[in-house]
Amino acid sequence: MSSPDLNLLVALDVLLTEGSVARAANRLRLSPSAMSRTLARLRETTGDPLLVRAGRGLVPTPRAQELRQQAGRVVQDAEALLRPAKLLNLSSLDRTFTLRTNESFVEEFAPRLVARIEAEAPLVRLRFAPKFDKDVTSLREAAIDLEIGVAGETGPEMRIQALFRDRFIGAVRSGHPLSEGIVTPERYAAGRHISVSRRGREKGPIDEALERLGLQRTIVCMVSGFSATLAMARASDLIASVPERHTEGARAGMHSFPLPVATVEVTISMLWHPRFDADPAQRWLRDCVREVCAASR
């Protein structure tokens, strides 16, 4: 039995990642016809069609979905084996890392992260990109180095590591009626509230929890970020409901209290593409993020 052509592994990884013969050909600097011939060889080698026509595009077969993550790891491991090892010299490391996350994470954690990185690698710069959606294309294309937030639907090849768990709490100005006494579901629901939603949704998990108790809160305005809701609550009798760890510094001087209804905690994670798994500078960056988040507990 002849040995398989291991060069096909790279083509398999790119084809399954891109899901397109044309895009795979562009990445590998091949003509579309050459890429089509390579796909034909892969089909013959694996005994599976791998990518099949669906309308104007291609969709992976169940076998291709099984192979996608495995192929990516094999290619990354092979590249790591063939890449000369380099010792990371932080004092001379001159790079810009892009982290995509929401503004609350930046406000709470970025000052400590920047200070940590500046002390170890003074030439390194951090760029915090706004987070409008959970699209992983930017990670695949290396437009960003790290994604930080609640992990949603991700590509099967993405690496994910949990950083911490967060829960929602209530926050009101000092002297607000809810700053005294026990905050019951009835007292909480009877107040006037600010809702936070980047997508403009009027109701969320808190409202669903209140409805199970036969209660409904009055939402008088909606904003897109937690900084805005805290600023409004600080200057009025409105009630803000915000994630505890993301807003610790921003709530200074305000009265905070546990929500009187049960809500699910959220896990904040960092995501990266496997192409950066073995990169020493990227590993150092991830260590810095992980340790800064751990130190804030």
Secondary structure, 3 states (H helix, E strand, C coil): CCCCCCHHHHHHHHHHHHCCHHHHHHHHCCCHHHHHHHHHHHHHHHCCCCEEEECCEEEECHHHHHHHHHHHHHHHHHHHHHCCCCCCCHHHCCCEEEEECCHHHHHHHHHHHHHHHHHHCCCCEEEEECCCCCCCHHHHCCCCCEEEEECCCCCCCCEEEEEEEECEEEEECCCCHHHCCCCCHHHHHHCEEEEECCCCCCCCHHHHHHHCCCCCCEEEEEECCHHHHHHHHHCCCCEEEEECHHHCCCCCCCEEEECCCCCCCEEEEEEECHHHCCCHHHHHHHHHHHHHHHHCC
